[in-house]
Amino acid sequence: MVDLQSMPEDWQRAVAVGAHPDDLEYGAASAVARWTHEGRRVSYLLASRGEAGIAGLPPRECGPTREREQRAAAATVGVDAVEFLDYPDGVIEYGVSLRRDIVAEIRRRRPELVISVNHRETFLGGFQNTADHRNVGLATLDAVRDAANEWVFREQIDAGLSAWGGVRWVAVAGSPQPTHAVDIGRFLDRGVASLEQHRAYLAGLGGHPMSDAAAWLTNIATRAGQRFGGRPAVAFELISF
């Protein structure tokens, strides 16, 4: 296996886009904890509120619960800006509407780095990805290009959101084709604590291995670290723009 390269560090603002609450905690949160500690600004954008994510808990109850858990999880790693787009959990479709909404957030926040949920068919390890993740990830990649074009979603420009072509990279969390990594040796505990804020969601997983936040994230960080000098790491597929 090819060693992972270090993530770029010459940036100050990032937008992290997920399909559901917990997506970023299972992939990127430990890296986010390091970045906010270093003084960088990171905001979260979630396509849904995860209302279909807990067996036995009706969506009308589940959605508000998962929103609260997501805000607490974000705060644990130094993120105070969390937005939800209210697409329906489980049936998020790729399309112009989703691209438009992500573009608006990019134009509003003006990031140099966009962190994205995995758009590929599988996760690292061969596990099948879900349609929500694939659709949101692909829409995020397209939205980065759209955001830079002053003639796309012109109504946003007319309303005062100027085009933004300053995104230099998209960092895809959970990709089966990672290229770069972030040393999280001092921040893995923060990432675990962030995932543990999803109490109702983790309890709903029962005995699934993903319900043990510390063991699951430590295993992922250790495996990434085997390609990154032996240091616990979060891996990303880095796509340059």
Residue pairs with C-beta under 8 A, 6 or more apart in sequence:
1 227
2 227
3 227
3 228
3 229
4 178
4 179
4 180
4 181
4 224
4 227
4 228
4 233
4 235
5 179
5 180
5 181
5 238
6 180
6 181
6 182
6 183
7 31
7 171
7 180
7 181
7 182
7 236
7 238
8 113
8 168
8 169
8 180
8 238
11 40
11 111
11 112
11 113
11 168
11 169
12 39
12 40
12 41
12 112
13 40
13 41
13 42
13 109
13 110
13 111
13 112
13 113
14 35
14 40
14 41
14 42
14 43
14 111
14 112
14 113
14 114
14 115
15 42
15 43
15 44
15 45
15 105
15 106
15 109
15 111
15 113
15 114
15 115
16 24
16 28
16 32
16 42
16 43
16 44
16 45
16 79
16 114
16 115
16 116
17 45
17 46
17 47
17 102
17 105
17 114
17 115
17 116
17 117
17 136
17 140
18 24
18 44
18 45
18 46
18 47
18 117
18 136
19 46
19 47
19 48
19 92
19 117
19 130
19 132
19 133
19 135
19 136
19 137
20 46
20 47
20 48
20 49
20 50
20 53
20 66
20 89
20 132
21 46
21 49
21 50
21 53
21 66
21 67
21 69
21 70
21 73
21 198
21 201
22 50
22 53
22 66
22 69
22 70
22 73
22 195
22 198
22 201
23 46
23 117
23 133
23 173
24 32
24 44
24 73
24 74
24 115
24 117
24 173
25 73
25 191
25 194
25 195
25 197
25 198
26 174
26 195
26 210
26 216
26 217
27 117
27 118
27 173
27 174
27 234
28 115
28 171
28 173
28 234
28 236
29 73
29 76
29 77
29 190
29 191
29 194
29 195
30 77
30 182
30 184
30 187
30 188
30 190
30 191
30 192
30 194
30 217
30 221
30 234
31 182
31 184
31 187
31 191
31 234
31 236
32 42
32 77
32 78
32 79
32 115
32 191
33 76
33 77
33 78
33 184
33 187
33 190
33 191
33 194
34 182
34 183
34 184
34 186
34 187
35 42
35 182
36 42
36 77
36 78
36 79
37 78
37 187
42 78
42 79
42 115
43 79
43 81
43 82
43 83
43 105
43 109
43 111
44 70
44 74
44 79
44 81
44 82
44 83
45 83
45 84
45 85
45 102
45 105
46 70
46 82
46 83
46 84
46 85
47 84
47 85
47 87
47 92
47 98
47 132
47 136
48 84
48 85
48 86
48 87
48 88
48 89
48 92
48 132
49 63
49 64
49 66
49 67
49 84
49 86
49 89
50 62
50 63
50 66
50 67
50 70
50 89
50 201
51 59
51 60
51 62
51 63
51 66
51 88
51 89
52 59
52 62
52 88
52 89
52 90
53 62
53 66
53 89
53 201
53 204
54 62
54 65
54 66
54 200
54 201
54 204
55 204
56 204
57 65
57 200
57 204
59 89
62 200
63 89
65 200
66 198
66 200
66 201
67 84
69 197
69 198
69 199
69 200
69 201
70 82
70 197
70 198
71 82
72 197
73 194
73 195
73 197
73 198
74 80
74 82
74 194
76 190
76 193
76 194
76 197
77 190
77 191
77 194
81 109
83 105
85 98
85 101
87 93
87 98
89 132
90 132
91 131
91 132
92 98
92 131
92 132
92 135
92 136
93 135
94 134
94 135
94 138
94 139
95 139
98 135
98 136
98 139
99 139
99 142
99 143
99 146
100 146
100 153
100 156
102 139
102 140
102 143
103 143
103 146
103 147
103 152
103 153
103 156
104 153
104 156
104 161
106 114
106 143
106 144
106 147
106 164
106 167
107 147
107 156
107 161
107 162
107 163
107 164
108 161
110 164
110 166
111 166
111 167
112 166
112 167
112 168
112 169
113 167
113 168
113 169
113 170
113 171
114 140
114 144
114 167
114 169
114 170
114 171
115 170
115 171
115 173
115 236
116 136
116 137
116 140
116 141
116 170
116 171
116 172
116 173
117 133
117 136
117 137
117 140
117 172
117 173
117 174
118 129
118 133
118 134
118 137
118 172
118 173
118 174
118 175
118 176
119 133
119 134
119 136
119 137
119 138
119 140
119 141
119 172
120 129
120 134
120 137
120 172
120 175
120 176
120 177
121 128
121 129
121 134
122 128
122 129
122 176
123 129
123 174
123 175
123 176
124 174
124 175
124 176
124 178
124 235
125 176
126 176
133 174
137 172
140 170
141 170
141 239
144 167
144 170
144 241
145 241
146 152
146 153
147 163
147 164
147 165
147 167
148 163
148 164
148 165
148 167
149 163
150 157
150 162
150 163
157 163
167 241
168 240
168 241
169 238
169 239
169 240
169 241
170 238
170 239
170 241
171 180
171 236
171 237
171 238
171 239
172 236
172 237
172 238
172 239
173 234
173 236
175 235
175 236
175 237
177 237
178 224
178 227
178 235
178 236
178 237
179 236
179 237
179 238
180 235
180 236
180 237
180 238
181 224
181 225
181 227
181 228
181 233
181 234
181 235
181 236
182 233
182 234
182 236
183 228
183 231
183 232
183 233
184 191
184 221
184 232
184 233
184 234
185 231
185 232
188 217
188 218
188 221
188 232
191 217
191 234
192 213
192 214
192 217
192 218
195 202
195 213
195 216
195 217
196 202
196 213
202 210
202 211
202 213
203 211
205 211
209 215
209 216
210 216
218 232
220 234
221 232
221 233
221 234
222 232
224 232
224 233
224 234
224 235
225 231
225 232
225 233
227 233
227 235
228 235
